[in-house]
Amino acid sequence: TLSSSSAASDVYKRQTQSTGPISIGRMTSKLAQKILSKDTLSKHILAAKYAVRGELVIRATSLEQRLKKGEKLPFKRITYCNIGNPQELGQQPITFFREVTSLVENPSILSKTESKNLFSSDAIQRAKKYLSSISGGTGAYSHSAGVEAIRREVADFIRKRDSIPSNDERYTSHDNIFLSDGASPAVQTGIKLLCRSEKDGLCIPVPQYPLYSASIALFGGTGIHYYLNEEKGWSLEIKELNRAVKSAREKGITPRGLVVINPGNPTGQCMDKENMRDIVAFCHEERILLMADEVYQENVYVKEKKSWSSFKKVMWEMGDKYRDNFELLSYHSVSKGFIGECGKRGGYCELTNIDPEVVEEYYKLASINLCPNTIGQIMVGLMVNPPSEGSDSYATYVKERDGIYNSLKRRAQLVCNGLNEMEGVSCQPAEGAMYAFPQITLSPKAIEAATKAGKAPDVFYCLELLENTGVCLVPGSGFLQREGTWHFRTTFLPKEDHLEEVLKDMKQFHKKFMDKYR
């Protein structure tokens, strides 16, 4: 655009000399037109939605800025319960992990005599091992699939986790492991491979994590919705998968993949082996690739009832019929579990029974981004290969790990119990992950008020809650939900004393809200 009258005059003179007189109004309109505007963006970008950092968070950030300026509001702070970001809400990092990453980032410390007093001996040894494996150190590009030594650690972890002999490369190999900047980019790569056009569909749960619906839209595919059974603890039923797949095919959509999140996000359920076997058999029969989102595998709070298993292990135990040709993409991340290193951006995807030519294409996509960040890769190595029993750091590591896990388990129960005490709120048990996803019954008056405000009823409720308590949640509509039902997702990540305050504030607000709209 033109910022002064003299600049406009110069342009006018040049144009009139070559083309004759033009109107200033037409010239200004032409110059003001942007090459990039919402009207010129790809329809796929406009179709992508990501509620976890949507309207509620934007409003929460605005309120937080007002608090910082000293403005008086009905609350003293914003509590971000919208996203699984543990360290933002006070969770402390694992000491061993931070010692190792400090040393690999500052290798000159290793040569100083003081280092032996400041760092544990096994952290020093591990840092040296990683540095010897990364040509040029953490500031250099690595292999596009990730540092080989770390990918080998991941393969060893998978075999150990699934009770497979350590030398069995038929089960997994480092060549089938791709490290990534968190699990999300790896998930998006899988969706890119599956979605060729809007005629290709990916089966996703309802409710689901918005990464999936947003990425499917972004890459031009179609979401095929299968509904979890809320009344049965958000269970996944094969008859519902059959209905969803049949319906899609009748519309000319080819189901290419099935997403299963275990433990569930936002729903927190943990699957049993029988259900998992049924899903494997279903995918095998229907020729559908399985995408197993297993980033919450360390967040299982009902181990006495349900022991977590990977889909890889379940498939393997079903015999050679599945071992040799069942196509599976499995995901894990350092952002969740008891680690909570979200900002480090570390994760991996394991490719099982994927055509070698497709693996080459996967590698090509990875190489376009050159490599995952090296600190995130190292964090993955630390996640899958923590201090061993008898090592210098082991006792501290176990104390920190168990302390975080046990606190999360208590908080899960605290939140679900507290929500179920609220009028018109029904919350299924949070068996795993970091969230509760209660259903809320809203009165016709509340729904009418939401409509007048131009908001979905659950968005309206969550905005009112935010304005009155400073607690930021995500409306259920951002995760998809059965028509006519309303939900919200909340983490249970604030520290226990803070979480009790949050629940108290929510209960007080909820009573006033329900009374207001009776």
SEMAR-657709 format. One line per field, with one value per residue (C-alpha): residue number from 1; residue in one letter; x, y, z. Coordinates in nm, 4 decimals, m for minus. Each point is the difference from the previous one (the first is absolute). Layout:
N
pos: c(NUM:...)
code: c(A:...)
px: c(X:...)
py: c(Y:...)
pz: c(Z:...)
***
This chain:
518
pos: c(1:2:3:4:5:6:7:8:9:10:11:12:13:14:15:16:17:18:19:20:21:22:23:24:25:26:27:28:29:30:31:32:33:34:35:36:37:38:39:40:41:42:43:44:45:46:47:48:49:50:51:52:53:54:55:56:57:58:59:60:61:62:63:64:65:66:67:68:69:70:71:72:73:74:75:76:77:78:79:80:81:82:83:84:85:86:87:88:89:90:91:92:93:94:95:96:97:98:99:100:101:102:103:104:105:106:107:108:109:110:111:112:113:114:115:116:117:118:119:120:121:122:123:124:125:126:127:128:129:130:131:132:133:134:135:136:137:138:139:140:141:142:143:144:145:146:147:148:149:150:151:152:153:154:155:156:157:158:159:160:161:162:163:164:165:166:167:168:169:170:171:172:173:174:175:176:177:178:179:180:181:182:183:184:185:186:187:188:189:190:191:192:193:194:195:196:197:198:199:200:201:202:203:204:205:206:207:208:209:210:211:212:213:214:215:216:217:218:219:220:221:222:223:224:225:226:227:228:229:230:231:232:233:234:235:236:237:238:239:240:241:242:243:244:245:246:247:248:249:250:251:252:253:254:255:256:257:258:259:260:261:262:263:264:265:266:267:268:269:270:271:272:273:274:275:276:277:278:279:280:281:282:283:284:285:286:287:288:289:290:291:292:293:294:295:296:297:298:299:300:301:302:303:304:305:306:307:308:309:310:311:312:313:314:315:316:317:318:319:320:321:322:323:324:325:326:327:328:329:330:331:332:333:334:335:336:337:338:339:340:341:342:343:344:345:346:347:348:349:350:351:352:353:354:355:356:357:358:359:360:361:362:363:364:365:366:367:368:369:370:371:372:373:374:375:376:377:378:379:380:381:382:383:384:385:386:387:388:389:390:391:392:393:394:395:396:397:398:399:400:401:402:403:404:405:406:407:408:409:410:411:412:413:414:415:416:417:418:419:420:421:422:423:424:425:426:427:428:429:430:431:432:433:434:435:436:437:438:439:440:441:442:443:444:445:446:447:448:449:450:451:452:453:454:455:456:457:458:459:460:461:462:463:464:465:466:467:468:469:470:471:472:473:474:475:476:477:478:479:480:481:482:483:484:485:486:487:488:489:490:491:492:493:494:495:496:497:498:499:500:501:502:503:504:505:506:507:508:509:510:511:512:513:514:515:516:517:518)
code: c(T:L:S:S:S:S:A:A:S:D:V:Y:K:R:Q:T:Q:S:T:G:P:I:S:I:G:R:M:T:S:K:L:A:Q:K:I:L:S:K:D:T:L:S:K:H:I:L:A:A:K:Y:A:V:R:G:E:L:V:I:R:A:T:S:L:E:Q:R:L:K:K:G:E:K:L:P:F:K:R:I:T:Y:C:N:I:G:N:P:Q:E:L:G:Q:Q:P:I:T:F:F:R:E:V:T:S:L:V:E:N:P:S:I:L:S:K:T:E:S:K:N:L:F:S:S:D:A:I:Q:R:A:K:K:Y:L:S:S:I:S:G:G:T:G:A:Y:S:H:S:A:G:V:E:A:I:R:R:E:V:A:D:F:I:R:K:R:D:S:I:P:S:N:D:E:R:Y:T:S:H:D:N:I:F:L:S:D:G:A:S:P:A:V:Q:T:G:I:K:L:L:C:R:S:E:K:D:G:L:C:I:P:V:P:Q:Y:P:L:Y:S:A:S:I:A:L:F:G:G:T:G:I:H:Y:Y:L:N:E:E:K:G:W:S:L:E:I:K:E:L:N:R:A:V:K:S:A:R:E:K:G:I:T:P:R:G:L:V:V:I:N:P:G:N:P:T:G:Q:C:M:D:K:E:N:M:R:D:I:V:A:F:C:H:E:E:R:I:L:L:M:A:D:E:V:Y:Q:E:N:V:Y:V:K:E:K:K:S:W:S:S:F:K:K:V:M:W:E:M:G:D:K:Y:R:D:N:F:E:L:L:S:Y:H:S:V:S:K:G:F:I:G:E:C:G:K:R:G:G:Y:C:E:L:T:N:I:D:P:E:V:V:E:E:Y:Y:K:L:A:S:I:N:L:C:P:N:T:I:G:Q:I:M:V:G:L:M:V:N:P:P:S:E:G:S:D:S:Y:A:T:Y:V:K:E:R:D:G:I:Y:N:S:L:K:R:R:A:Q:L:V:C:N:G:L:N:E:M:E:G:V:S:C:Q:P:A:E:G:A:M:Y:A:F:P:Q:I:T:L:S:P:K:A:I:E:A:A:T:K:A:G:K:A:P:D:V:F:Y:C:L:E:L:L:E:N:T:G:V:C:L:V:P:G:S:G:F:L:Q:R:E:G:T:W:H:F:R:T:T:F:L:P:K:E:D:H:L:E:E:V:L:K:D:M:K:Q:F:H:K:K:F:M:D:K:Y:R)
px: c(0.0000:0.1061:0.0884:0.0245:m0.1625:0.3343:0.0449:m0.3522:0.0759:0.3153:m0.1900:m0.2753:0.2500:0.1710:m0.3272:m0.1527:0.3132:m0.0287:m0.3700:m0.1813:m0.2053:m0.1376:m0.2116:0.1702:m0.2809:0.0561:0.3773:m0.0289:m0.2374:0.2359:0.3049:m0.1825:m0.0919:0.2080:0.1595:m0.0688:m0.3470:m0.2494:m0.1782:0.3170:0.1010:m0.0375:m0.3399:0.1814:0.1654:m0.3331:m0.1644:0.2575:m0.1083:0.1993:m0.2094:0.2700:0.1553:m0.3074:m0.2428:0.0186:0.3790:0.0073:m0.2435:0.1956:0.3212:m0.1734:m0.1261:0.3454:0.1505:m0.2563:0.0949:0.3672:m0.0874:m0.1571:m0.3624:m0.2411:m0.1908:m0.2130:0.3099:0.3716:0.1436:m0.0808:0.0140:0.0600:m0.1810:m0.0476:0.3113:0.2191:0.2984:0.1170:0.3027:m0.1960:m0.2132:0.2900:0.1173:0.3763:0.2224:0.1785:0.3452:0.1957:m0.1559:0.0903:0.3531:0.0660:m0.1506:0.2000:0.3219:m0.0642:m0.0882:0.3125:0.2591:0.2859:m0.1373:0.1032:0.3664:m0.0291:0.0876:m0.3070:m0.2321:0.0430:m0.1397:m0.2850:m0.1232:m0.0665:0.2522:m0.2546:m0.1205:0.3596:0.0413:m0.3271:0.0851:0.3344:m0.1763:m0.2452:0.2699:0.2030:m0.3089:m0.0799:0.2526:0.0470:m0.1994:m0.3544:0.0380:0.0512:m0.2584:m0.0461:m0.1204:m0.3474:m0.1534:0.1832:0.3279:0.0588:0.1155:m0.3244:m0.2128:0.1735:m0.0922:m0.3640:0.0023:0.1508:m0.2657:m0.2836:0.1293:0.0490:m0.3391:m0.1766:0.1981:0.1792:0.3574:0.2487:0.1581:m0.3251:0.0210:m0.2992:m0.2137:0.1498:0.3142:0.1472:m0.0516:m0.3759:0.0263:m0.0336:0.0662:m0.2037:m0.0636:m0.2630:m0.2568:m0.2157:0.2210:0.0348:m0.3781:m0.0335:0.2485:m0.2131:m0.3112:0.1810:0.0832:m0.3591:m0.1962:0.0265:m0.3276:m0.3325:m0.1005:0.2482:m0.1252:0.1612:m0.2131:0.0308:m0.1696:m0.2654:0.1079:0.3485:0.3156:m0.0329:0.3418:m0.1726:m0.3010:0.2159:0.2684:m0.2507:m0.1553:0.3425:0.1102:m0.3273:m0.1382:m0.3315:m0.0595:m0.2095:m0.1494:m0.0534:m0.1618:0.1379:m0.2627:m0.0025:m0.2424:0.2439:0.3063:0.0729:0.0425:0.0729:m0.2488:0.0616:m0.3624:0.0511:0.3167:m0.1951:m0.2749:0.2484:0.1955:m0.3128:m0.1475:0.3218:0.0196:m0.3616:0.0999:0.2898:0.2676:0.2785:0.0944:0.3815:0.0895:m0.1400:0.1184:m0.0116:0.1178:0.0910:m0.0255:m0.2619:0.0224:m0.2218:m0.1910:0.2614:m0.1141:0.2428:m0.0655:0.0121:0.1749:m0.3168:m0.1241:0.3412:0.0042:m0.3419:0.1285:0.3065:m0.2215:m0.2409:0.2770:0.1532:m0.3333:m0.0923:0.3525:0.0356:0.3312:0.0018:0.1444:0.0643:0.0378:0.1680:0.1552:m0.1754:0.1239:0.1650:m0.3179:m0.2095:m0.1608:m0.1930:0.2890:m0.1620:m0.2921:0.1554:0.3635:0.0942:0.1150:0.1189:m0.1916:0.3282:0.0160:m0.3687:0.0365:0.3167:m0.1697:m0.2774:0.2373:0.1668:m0.3193:0.0452:0.3728:0.1082:m0.2456:m0.1963:0.0790:0.0482:0.1335:0.0697:0.0745:0.1634:0.1144:0.2076:m0.2775:m0.2206:0.0476:0.1772:0.2611:m0.2065:0.2787:m0.2436:0.2301:0.2851:m0.2077:0.1081:m0.1885:0.0148:m0.1992:0.0547:m0.0893:m0.1152:m0.0495:0.0092:0.0973:0.3742:m0.0773:m0.2381:0.2702:0.2218:m0.2722:m0.0343:0.3739:m0.0298:m0.2643:0.2193:0.3034:m0.1898:0.0116:0.3661:m0.0233:m0.1849:0.1509:0.2911:m0.0967:m0.3449:0.1686:0.2217:m0.3046:m0.1588:0.3149:m0.0238:m0.3702:0.0547:0.3289:m0.0197:0.2503:0.0438:m0.0233:0.3232:0.1067:0.0830:m0.3296:m0.2368:m0.1380:m0.0698:m0.1559:m0.2374:m0.0982:m0.0800:m0.1781:m0.2176:m0.0721:m0.1352:m0.1952:m0.1635:m0.0952:m0.1570:m0.1957:m0.1341:m0.0843:m0.1878:m0.2264:m0.0331:m0.1170:m0.2452:m0.1519:m0.0253:m0.1661:m0.2523:m0.1076:m0.1165:m0.3645:m0.0622:0.3608:0.0933:0.3667:0.1275:0.3087:0.3347:0.1773:0.2969:0.1467:m0.0250:m0.3609:m0.3603:m0.2774:m0.3276:m0.3414:m0.1964:m0.3770:m0.0946:m0.3476:m0.2039:0.0555:0.3773:m0.0102:m0.2180:0.2464:0.2863:m0.1870:m0.0629:0.3721:0.0848:0.1764:m0.0351:m0.1442:0.3188:0.2133:m0.2358:0.0321:0.3800:0.0315:m0.2204:0.2114:0.3187:m0.1311:m0.1065:0.2735:0.3020:m0.0181:0.0577:m0.1603:m0.0714:m0.3646:m0.1010:m0.1012:0.3699:0.0467:m0.3250:m0.2843:m0.3371:m0.2588:m0.2054:0.2636:0.2392:0.3359:0.3245:0.3520:0.2115:0.3459:0.0776:0.3522:m0.0042:0.1770:m0.2254:m0.0588:m0.0622:m0.2286:m0.2171:m0.0373:m0.0873:m0.2717:m0.1393:m0.0196:m0.1588:m0.2652:m0.0902:m0.0237:m0.1984:m0.2639:m0.0455:m0.0149:m0.2610:m0.2093:0.0199:m0.1358:m0.2667)
py: c(0.0000:0.3663:0.1811:0.3611:0.2330:0.0595:m0.3738:m0.0190:0.2959:m0.1666:m0.3169:0.2034:0.1863:m0.3201:m0.1697:0.2984:0.0368:m0.3563:m0.0762:0.3304:0.1416:m0.2358:0.0747:0.0270:m0.2093:m0.2878:0.0209:m0.0058:m0.2966:m0.1903:0.0717:m0.0942:m0.3458:m0.2662:m0.2940:m0.2082:0.0448:m0.2390:m0.0114:m0.1195:m0.2689:m0.3705:m0.1359:m0.2737:0.2549:0.1692:m0.3355:m0.0943:0.0739:m0.0416:0.0776:m0.0811:0.3370:0.1714:0.2663:m0.0840:0.0205:0.3261:0.1490:m0.1452:0.1563:0.3367:m0.0258:m0.1011:0.3123:0.2125:m0.1639:0.0735:0.3661:0.0039:m0.0044:m0.1449:m0.3050:m0.2589:m0.2255:0.0400:m0.2244:m0.1967:m0.3775:m0.1656:m0.3330:0.0001:m0.1936:m0.2816:0.2218:m0.1295:0.2212:0.3182:m0.0981:m0.0730:m0.3547:m0.0213:m0.1625:m0.3295:0.0860:m0.2610:0.1130:0.3633:m0.0871:m0.1881:0.2677:0.2697:m0.1890:m0.0751:0.3658:0.1151:m0.2744:0.2178:m0.0604:m0.3643:0.0946:0.2040:m0.1667:0.1537:m0.1978:m0.3144:0.1867:0.1620:m0.2920:m0.3663:m0.2433:m0.1773:0.3346:0.0794:m0.3418:0.0324:0.3489:m0.1247:m0.2889:0.2291:0.2484:m0.2794:m0.0988:0.3465:0.1263:0.3698:0.0027:0.1168:0.3009:m0.2157:m0.1733:m0.3684:m0.2801:0.0896:m0.2988:0.0935:m0.0938:m0.3718:m0.0662:0.1475:m0.1922:m0.3149:0.0983:0.0351:m0.3439:m0.1530:0.1723:m0.1336:m0.3576:0.0289:0.1656:m0.2713:m0.2907:m0.0941:m0.1400:0.2847:m0.1375:m0.0626:0.2453:m0.1619:0.1714:0.3419:0.1637:0.3476:0.0204:0.0084:0.2882:0.3660:0.2599:0.3187:0.3402:m0.1433:m0.2550:0.2542:0.0474:m0.3782:m0.0384:0.2623:m0.1872:m0.3133:0.1945:0.1488:m0.3510:m0.1195:0.2942:0.0330:0.1879:0.0651:m0.3503:m0.1440:m0.0265:m0.0383:m0.1487:0.2151:m0.0328:0.2400:0.1618:0.0322:0.2041:0.2940:m0.0730:m0.2713:0.1907:0.3060:m0.1988:m0.1983:0.3280:0.1522:m0.2886:m0.0251:m0.3258:m0.0797:m0.0845:m0.3105:0.0346:m0.2954:0.0720:m0.1199:m0.1268:0.2493:m0.2020:m0.2931:0.1995:0.1335:m0.3516:m0.0713:m0.2477:m0.1976:0.0349:0.3764:m0.0340:m0.2154:0.2630:0.2830:m0.1874:m0.1204:0.3499:0.1468:m0.2542:0.0652:0.3644:m0.0949:0.0543:m0.2562:m0.0650:m0.0108:0.0316:m0.0370:0.2201:m0.1449:0.2106:m0.2204:0.1226:0.2343:0.3715:0.1781:m0.2892:m0.1721:m0.3598:m0.2946:m0.2872:m0.3668:m0.2632:m0.1665:0.3266:0.0641:m0.3451:0.0689:0.3279:m0.1681:m0.2697:0.2653:0.2028:m0.3140:m0.1154:0.3434:0.0767:0.3121:0.1243:0.0538:0.3190:m0.0658:0.3215:m0.1319:0.3163:m0.0478:m0.3553:0.0997:0.1750:m0.2993:0.0356:m0.3291:m0.2446:m0.2330:m0.0414:0.0656:m0.0449:0.2076:m0.1834:0.1359:m0.0831:m0.1344:m0.2612:m0.0931:m0.0433:m0.2103:m0.2324:m0.0666:m0.2048:m0.0070:0.0920:0.3500:0.0135:0.0041:0.2385:0.2062:0.3661:0.2126:0.3449:0.0455:0.3301:0.1064:0.3342:0.1601:0.2566:m0.2288:m0.2810:0.1195:0.1859:0.2902:0.1480:0.1586:0.2807:m0.2330:m0.1399:m0.3626:m0.3030:m0.2944:m0.2095:m0.3734:m0.1372:m0.3625:m0.2015:0.3135:m0.0525:0.0783:0.2396:0.1889:0.0108:0.1688:0.2585:0.0481:0.0626:0.2497:0.1940:m0.0063:0.1191:0.3022:0.1293:m0.1120:m0.1538:0.0091:0.2325:m0.1704:0.0815:m0.1485:m0.3115:m0.0285:0.0409:m0.2960:m0.2020:0.0900:m0.0887:m0.3468:m0.0625:0.1573:m0.0614:m0.3699:m0.1602:0.0439:0.3115:0.3291:0.1654:m0.2932:0.0732:0.3652:m0.0958:m0.2534:0.2445:0.2736:m0.2373:m0.1600:0.3317:0.1501:m0.3118:m0.0439:0.3662:m0.0213:m0.3045:0.1857:0.3064:m0.2082:m0.1352:0.3400:0.1697:m0.2710:m0.0168:0.3794:0.0296:m0.2708:0.2008:0.2834:0.0219:m0.1343:m0.1122:m0.3615:m0.0994:m0.3461:m0.1196:0.1278:m0.3352:0.1545:0.2991:0.3497:0.1046:m0.0272:0.0443:0.0482:0.0393:0.3019:0.0350:0.3588:0.1458:0.1349:0.3510:m0.0473:m0.1320:0.2944:0.2437:m0.1697:0.0258:0.3714:0.0431:m0.1840:m0.2796:m0.3748:m0.0794:m0.1669:0.2887:0.2434:m0.1899:m0.0185:0.3699:0.0916:m0.2260:0.1657:0.3530:m0.0793:m0.2357:0.0300:m0.3735:m0.0760:m0.3196:m0.1290:m0.0371:m0.3475:0.1250:0.0442:m0.3768:m0.0978:m0.1536:m0.1649:0.2450:0.1446:m0.0658:0.2507:m0.0623:0.1678:m0.1287:0.0892:m0.1153:m0.1014:0.1394:0.2885:m0.0888:m0.1725:0.3001:0.2240:m0.2600:0.0001:0.3778:m0.0403:m0.2536:0.2219:0.2957:m0.2142:m0.1328:0.3493:0.1316:m0.3010:0.0437:0.3669:m0.0823:m0.2721:0.2243:0.2878:m0.2065:m0.2119)
pz: c(0.0000:m0.0401:0.3191:m0.1249:m0.2520:m0.1767:m0.0577:m0.1402:m0.2265:m0.1356:m0.0821:m0.1633:m0.2203:m0.1150:m0.0838:m0.1830:m0.2108:m0.1280:0.0047:0.0203:0.2893:0.2669:0.3013:0.3359:0.1502:m0.2431:0.0508:0.3796:m0.0108:m0.2283:0.2147:0.3205:m0.1306:0.1756:m0.1785:0.3108:0.1441:0.1519:m0.3352:m0.1747:0.2492:m0.0690:0.0961:0.1918:0.2298:0.0665:0.0755:0.2663:0.3583:0.3224:0.3062:0.2578:m0.0790:m0.1338:0.1190:0.3704:0.0119:m0.1948:0.2511:0.2941:m0.1288:m0.0282:0.3590:0.1183:m0.1554:0.1820:0.3298:m0.0648:m0.0485:0.3468:m0.1056:0.2548:m0.1217:0.1858:0.0214:0.0666:m0.2710:m0.3129:0.0403:m0.3343:0.0162:m0.3767:m0.0999:0.1306:0.0843:0.3406:0.0638:m0.0669:0.2986:0.2331:m0.0729:0.0448:m0.2639:0.0648:0.1363:m0.1977:m0.3279:0.0582:0.1132:m0.3215:m0.2256:0.1840:m0.0648:m0.3658:m0.0582:0.1839:m0.0597:0.1270:0.3507:m0.0298:0.0023:0.3198:0.3294:0.1674:m0.2261:0.2100:0.3001:m0.1911:m0.2111:0.0696:m0.1444:m0.2222:m0.1401:m0.0955:m0.1619:m0.1924:m0.1231:m0.1321:m0.1738:m0.1748:m0.0989:m0.1554:m0.2022:m0.1355:m0.2503:0.0701:0.3232:0.0629:m0.2265:m0.3093:m0.2155:0.0751:m0.2261:m0.1279:0.1791:0.3186:0.1667:m0.0575:0.3565:0.1347:m0.2488:0.1219:0.3574:m0.1105:m0.1646:0.3161:0.2101:m0.2161:0.0266:0.3765:0.0519:m0.1974:0.1552:m0.3217:m0.0032:m0.0324:m0.3172:m0.1885:m0.2912:m0.1641:0.2644:m0.0557:m0.1300:0.0226:m0.3771:0.0674:0.2484:m0.1017:0.2680:m0.0194:0.1604:0.2339:m0.1130:m0.1864:m0.3102:m0.0274:0.0146:m0.2719:m0.2192:0.0331:m0.0973:m0.3002:m0.1181:0.0393:m0.1417:m0.3773:m0.0445:0.1719:m0.1098:0.2500:0.3575:0.3399:0.2784:0.3112:0.3378:0.1222:0.2248:m0.1508:0.0376:m0.2456:m0.1520:m0.2017:m0.1337:m0.0726:m0.1826:m0.2055:m0.1122:m0.0672:m0.2220:m0.1894:0.1373:0.1662:0.3644:0.0622:0.3461:0.2293:0.3355:0.3317:0.2448:0.2863:0.2140:m0.0101:0.1010:m0.3502:m0.1391:m0.3665:m0.1452:m0.3184:m0.1135:0.0011:m0.2091:m0.2453:m0.0209:m0.0613:m0.2674:m0.1783:m0.0003:m0.1411:m0.2812:m0.0941:m0.0482:m0.2261:0.2653:0.0386:0.3651:m0.0023:0.3665:0.3498:0.2872:0.3516:0.2954:0.2979:0.2726:m0.1394:m0.0615:0.0997:0.1548:0.2211:m0.0539:m0.0152:m0.2373:0.0974:m0.2097:m0.1226:m0.1476:m0.1553:m0.1621:m0.1490:m0.1463:m0.1526:m0.1555:m0.1288:m0.1672:m0.1489:m0.1420:m0.1360:m0.1321:0.2114:0.1420:0.3774:0.1489:0.3695:0.2002:0.3149:0.1414:0.3367:0.0556:0.3299:0.1189:0.1038:0.3450:0.0160:m0.0325:0.2503:m0.2451:m0.3407:m0.0934:m0.3017:m0.3139:m0.3311:m0.3162:m0.1343:0.2752:m0.0306:m0.3756:0.0434:0.2467:m0.2529:m0.2147:m0.3405:m0.1843:0.1422:0.0752:m0.3611:m0.1636:0.2532:m0.0767:0.3092:0.0886:0.3736:0.1755:0.3251:0.1439:0.2765:0.0564:0.2070:0.2516:0.3136:m0.2086:m0.1321:m0.2132:m0.2466:m0.1082:m0.0875:m0.2885:m0.0063:m0.1280:m0.2342:m0.2431:m0.0427:m0.3443:0.0043:m0.3208:m0.2129:m0.3647:m0.0438:m0.2837:0.2288:0.2686:m0.2576:m0.0584:0.3752:0.0146:m0.2849:0.1923:0.3114:m0.1966:m0.1345:0.3593:0.0216:0.3486:0.3324:0.2583:0.1750:0.3593:m0.0617:m0.1377:0.3069:0.2229:m0.1821:0.0717:0.3674:0.0104:m0.1435:0.1813:0.3479:0.2812:0.0725:0.3425:0.1918:m0.1896:0.1679:m0.1048:0.0387:0.3486:m0.0832:m0.3318:0.1593:0.2729:m0.2537:m0.2400:0.2662:0.1689:m0.3222:m0.0955:0.3420:0.0125:m0.3481:0.1119:0.3049:m0.2080:m0.2580:0.2702:0.1696:m0.3191:m0.1059:0.3480:0.0181:m0.3397:0.0828:0.3030:m0.2259:m0.1062:m0.3496:m0.0482:m0.0721:m0.0222:m0.0926:0.1925:m0.1295:m0.0245:m0.1769:m0.1851:0.1533:m0.0516:0.1068:m0.2567:0.1857:m0.1605:0.1155:m0.0249:m0.0821:0.0397:m0.2935:0.1399:m0.0012:m0.3559:m0.1039:0.1588:m0.1839:m0.3298:0.0535:0.0704:m0.3215:0.1857:0.0277:0.3465:0.1286:m0.1298:0.1733:0.3283:m0.0193:m0.0832:0.2972:0.2219:m0.1243:0.0538:0.3557:0.1267:m0.2309:m0.0737:m0.3682:m0.1342:m0.3518:m0.1105:m0.1058:m0.3435:m0.0730:0.0333:m0.1762:0.1996:m0.0541:m0.1227:0.2826:0.2686:0.1517:0.1660:0.0949:0.0429:0.2992:0.0917:0.3567:m0.0195:0.2513:0.3246:0.2495:0.2277:m0.2996:m0.1554:0.3108:m0.0367:m0.3685:0.0805:0.2751:m0.2388:m0.2716:0.2383:0.1207:m0.3548:m0.1176:0.2694:m0.0903:m0.3704:0.0490:0.2259:m0.2488:m0.2887:0.1712)
***
